[in-house]
Amino acid sequence: MNKIYVHILAARPNFIKAAPVIEELSKEGHKNIIIHTNQHYDYKMSKVFFQELNIPEPNYHLGIKSGTHGEQTGKGIIEIEKVLQEIKPDYVIVYGDVNSTLSGALAAVKLNIPIYHVESGCRSYDKSMAEEINRVLVDHISSKLFCSSQYAYDNLIKEGFNPSTLSVVGNTAIDTLHKVLKYIKKPIRQIDYYLCTLHRPFNVDDKNQLHHILSKLEQLDKKVIIPAHPRLKNNINHTYTNIEFIEPLGYIDFINHLKYSKGAISDSGGIQCEASFLKIPLLTIRPSTEHLATLNLSNTLIKDINDISVNNFKDTNYDIPLIWDGNASKRIIENI
């Protein structure tokens, strides 16, 4: 019997993870309803983005926007609950660890709707990060937990989860990456460069902290390209000659820049997996990471800004994990 699946999405990374799952469910004849909370305003969530990734336009836009963690989570529960009461889905699928993921899961569990969590079991063991709290809470109220790696599965086993609710399926964002690589035939840029993305408040909201990071990038041996959102731009108070600030990139253009870079520096979550898959050495400027599996690949965790150096780029002579074969979404659909 065909079912109704609701997907709670909040930002571009959520859509990238959800796209192949929605596609596979559609192939099986199920109905997909997309709730976009609009928690993150994305400068490149254009119609082209949806067309390139074969994502249906969201059925609902909730307009949650930015705010404190409490505001976003609370508004999300209220608005998502209204939609769930209206459409009465069979299942709710949530992705990753943003506030809207927690809001969607809480709204669903209160209505006794089973929750499937894609990217379960990721742990940084750093409770100072709001995302860590979201991950833990969502996992503990989900009916099925789909893990992107054995590390994630083992984390859940240690926490006492019933193994029958867990599945190691791989990373659905890597499924999407497999598909978009066919669009990337040649590099956009004709110079050697490093790619950098920065958006975490602890890196960009303090102008002195941001300048400290940018000063280290200024010293690198190749040009540094930074797609800069307004929040970062507004806090730049120095001039840098070795850094080129550009407008935010669409997903395919971003992957092009990453694929042909000589290395990357970031505080993002998703890029840790993308860079590891593409065998691009990456410095992750964060106190912790939830993607522990990538630390055995091209990812190096940089806890001290003074350690930003090409000397800390890893050798990328390794085999791509078998679980990153582009079939994570198919394994999820087989399971459910």
C-alpha positions in Angstrom: 0.0 0.0 0.0 1.3 3.4 -0.9 2.1 5.7 2.0 2.4 9.4 2.7 5.9 10.6 3.7 6.6 14.1 5.0 10.1 15.4 4.7 11.1 18.2 7.1 13.8 20.4 5.4 15.4 23.6 6.4 18.4 24.4 4.3 20.3 23.5 1.2 22.2 20.6 2.9 18.9 19.0 4.0 17.7 19.1 0.4 20.9 17.6 -0.9 20.5 14.7 1.6 16.7 14.3 0.9 16.8 14.5 -2.9 17.7 10.8 -3.6 15.4 9.5 -0.8 12.4 11.5 -2.3 13.3 10.2 -5.8 13.4 6.5 -4.6 10.2 6.8 -2.7 8.5 8.3 -5.7 9.7 5.4 -7.9 7.9 3.1 -5.4 4.7 5.0 -5.8 4.6 6.7 -2.4 3.5 10.3 -1.9 6.1 12.8 -0.8 5.2 16.1 0.9 8.0 18.6 1.5 7.8 21.0 4.4 10.4 23.7 4.0 10.7 25.6 7.3 12.9 28.3 5.8 15.1 28.2 8.9 18.1 29.2 6.8 17.8 31.7 4.0 19.9 30.3 1.2 21.2 32.7 -1.5 21.4 29.9 -4.2 18.2 27.9 -3.6 17.0 28.8 -7.1 14.8 26.9 -9.5 17.9 25.7 -11.2 19.0 24.0 -7.9 15.8 22.1 -7.7 15.9 21.2 -11.4 19.5 20.0 -11.3 18.9 17.7 -8.3 15.4 16.6 -9.5 13.8 17.9 -6.3 10.1 18.8 -6.3 9.2 22.3 -5.1 8.3 22.3 -1.4 4.6 21.9 -0.7 4.7 24.1 2.4 6.9 27.1 3.2 6.7 27.9 7.0 8.8 31.1 7.0 10.5 30.4 10.4 13.6 32.4 9.4 16.4 33.2 11.8 16.2 33.7 15.5 17.5 32.2 18.8 17.6 28.4 19.0 14.6 28.5 21.3 12.6 30.7 18.9 13.4 28.6 15.8 12.7 25.3 17.6 9.5 26.5 19.2 8.1 28.2 16.1 9.0 25.1 14.1 7.1 22.8 16.4 4.0 25.0 16.3 3.9 25.4 12.5 4.9 21.8 11.6 2.3 20.4 14.0 -0.4 22.4 12.1 0.6 20.9 8.8 0.9 17.3 10.2 -2.5 17.6 11.7 -3.9 18.7 8.3 -2.3 16.1 6.1 -2.0 13.1 8.5 1.0 11.4 7.0 2.1 7.8 7.7 5.7 8.8 8.4 7.9 11.8 8.9 11.5 11.8 7.7 14.0 14.2 9.2 17.6 14.8 8.1 20.8 15.8 9.9 20.8 18.0 13.0 19.5 21.5 12.4 16.9 23.0 14.7 14.1 22.3 12.3 15.0 18.6 12.4 14.4 18.6 16.1 11.2 20.6 15.7 9.8 18.2 13.1 10.7 15.2 15.2 9.1 16.6 18.4 5.9 17.6 16.5 5.6 14.2 14.9 6.3 12.1 18.1 3.6 14.1 20.0 1.1 13.1 17.3 2.3 9.5 17.4 3.7 9.6 13.8 6.7 7.3 13.3 9.9 9.2 12.6 12.7 8.1 10.4 16.1 9.9 11.0 18.5 10.0 8.1 22.1 10.6 9.3 21.5 9.1 12.7 24.2 8.4 15.2 26.6 11.2 14.4 28.3 12.4 17.5 30.9 15.0 18.3 30.5 14.5 22.1 30.6 18.3 22.3 27.4 19.5 24.0 28.3 23.1 23.6 27.2 22.7 20.0 23.4 23.0 19.6 23.5 20.5 16.7 24.8 17.8 19.1 21.8 18.3 21.4 19.5 18.0 18.3 21.2 14.8 17.1 20.9 13.1 20.4 17.3 14.1 21.1 16.1 13.2 17.6 17.7 9.8 17.6 16.0 8.9 20.9 12.5 9.6 19.6 12.9 8.1 16.1 11.5 4.7 15.1 14.1 4.0 12.5 17.7 5.3 12.5 19.7 5.3 9.3 23.4 5.6 9.9 25.9 7.0 7.4 28.9 5.0 8.8 29.8 2.2 11.1 31.1 4.8 13.5 27.5 6.2 13.8 26.0 2.8 14.3 28.6 2.0 17.0 27.7 5.3 18.8 24.1 4.3 19.0 24.9 0.8 20.2 27.0 2.3 23.0 23.9 4.4 23.9 21.8 1.3 24.3 19.7 1.5 21.1 18.0 -1.7 19.9 20.0 -2.9 16.9 16.8 -3.9 15.1 16.0 -0.1 14.7 19.4 0.7 13.2 20.7 0.4 9.7 24.1 1.4 8.2 23.0 2.7 4.8 25.7 5.2 3.8 25.5 8.9 3.1 22.6 10.2 1.0 24.5 13.4 0.3 27.1 11.3 -1.4 24.3 9.8 -3.5 23.6 13.3 -4.7 27.3 14.0 -5.3 27.5 10.9 -7.5 24.7 12.4 -9.7 26.0 15.9 -10.0 29.6 14.9 -10.9 28.3 14.3 -14.5 27.7 18.0 -14.8 31.3 18.8 -13.9 33.5 18.3 -16.9 36.2 20.9 -16.5 37.3 23.4 -13.8 35.7 26.9 -13.6 39.1 28.4 -12.6 42.4 28.1 -14.4 44.6 28.8 -11.4 45.8 26.7 -8.4 43.8 27.7 -5.3 42.4 26.6 -2.0 38.7 26.7 -1.3 37.5 28.0 2.1 34.0 28.2 3.6 33.3 29.8 7.0 29.9 30.3 8.7 30.0 29.1 12.3 29.4 31.9 14.8 32.5 31.0 16.8 34.6 31.7 13.7 32.9 34.6 12.0 30.8 36.6 14.5 33.9 37.9 16.4 35.8 40.3 14.1 39.1 39.6 15.8 38.7 35.8 15.6 37.7 36.1 12.0 40.8 38.3 11.2 43.0 35.7 13.0 41.7 33.0 10.7 41.9 35.1 7.6 45.5 36.2 8.5 46.5 32.5 8.5 44.9 32.0 5.1 46.6 35.1 3.8 50.0 33.3 4.5 49.2 30.2 2.4 51.1 29.5 -0.7 48.1 29.6 -3.1 45.2 32.0 -3.6 42.3 31.3 -1.2 38.8 31.5 -2.7 36.0 32.2 -0.1 32.3 32.2 -1.1 31.2 34.7 1.4 27.7 35.2 2.8 26.8 38.7 4.2 27.4 37.7 7.8 31.0 37.0 7.1 31.4 40.0 4.8 30.0 42.4 7.4 32.7 41.4 9.9 35.7 41.8 7.6 37.7 44.8 8.7 41.1 44.3 7.0 42.4 44.0 3.5 43.8 40.7 2.2 45.7 40.2 -1.0 45.9 36.4 -1.1 42.1 35.9 -0.5 39.4 36.4 -3.1 35.9 36.8 -1.7 33.2 35.7 -4.1 29.4 35.5 -4.1 27.8 32.3 -2.6 27.9 29.4 -5.0 25.2 27.1 -6.3 25.7 23.5 -5.3 27.1 22.3 -8.7 29.5 25.3 -8.9 30.6 24.7 -5.3 31.4 21.1 -6.0 33.3 22.2 -9.1 35.4 24.6 -7.0 36.0 21.8 -4.4 36.8 19.1 -6.9 39.5 21.2 -8.6 41.0 22.8 -5.6 44.4 21.9 -4.1 42.8 21.7 -0.6 40.0 23.1 1.4 39.5 24.9 4.8 36.1 24.9 6.3 33.9 24.8 9.5 31.0 23.0 7.7 29.7 19.6 8.3 28.8 18.4 4.8 32.1 19.4 3.2 33.9 16.9 5.4 32.2 14.1 3.6 32.3 15.7 0.2 36.0 16.5 0.4 36.8 13.0 1.7 34.9 11.5 -1.2 36.7 13.7 -3.7 40.0 13.0 -2.0 40.6 16.7 -1.4 42.7 17.4 1.8 40.6 19.4 4.2 41.3 21.4 7.4 38.2 21.6 9.5 38.4 24.6 11.8 36.2 23.4 14.7 36.7 22.2 18.3 35.0 18.9 17.4 33.4 17.0 14.5 30.4 14.7 14.2 31.8 13.0 11.1 34.4 10.9 12.9 34.8 8.5 9.9 36.3 11.3 7.8 39.2 11.7 10.2 40.5 8.5 8.7 40.3 10.0 5.2 41.2 13.5 4.0 39.9 15.5 7.0 42.1 17.0 9.7 40.5 18.6 12.7 42.0 22.0 13.5 41.2 23.0 17.1 43.9 25.8 17.2 43.8 28.4 14.5 47.6 28.6 14.5 47.6 25.1 13.0 46.1 26.3 9.8 48.9 25.2 7.4 49.3 23.2 4.3 51.7 21.1 6.3 48.6 19.7 8.0 46.9 18.6 4.8 46.7 14.8 4.7 47.9 12.4 2.0 44.8 11.3 0.1 46.1 8.0 -1.1 43.2 5.9 0.2 40.3 3.8 -1.0 36.8 5.4 -1.0 34.6 3.6 1.6 32.4 1.0 0.0 29.4 2.4 1.7 29.8 5.6 -0.4 28.7 3.8 -3.6 25.8 6.2 -4.3 23.1 3.7 -3.2 22.4 4.9 0.4 18.9 6.0 -0.6 18.1 2.7 -2.2 19.1 0.9 1.0 16.8 3.2 3.0 13.9 2.4 0.8 14.6 -1.3 0.9 14.6 -1.1 4.7 11.3 0.9 5.0 
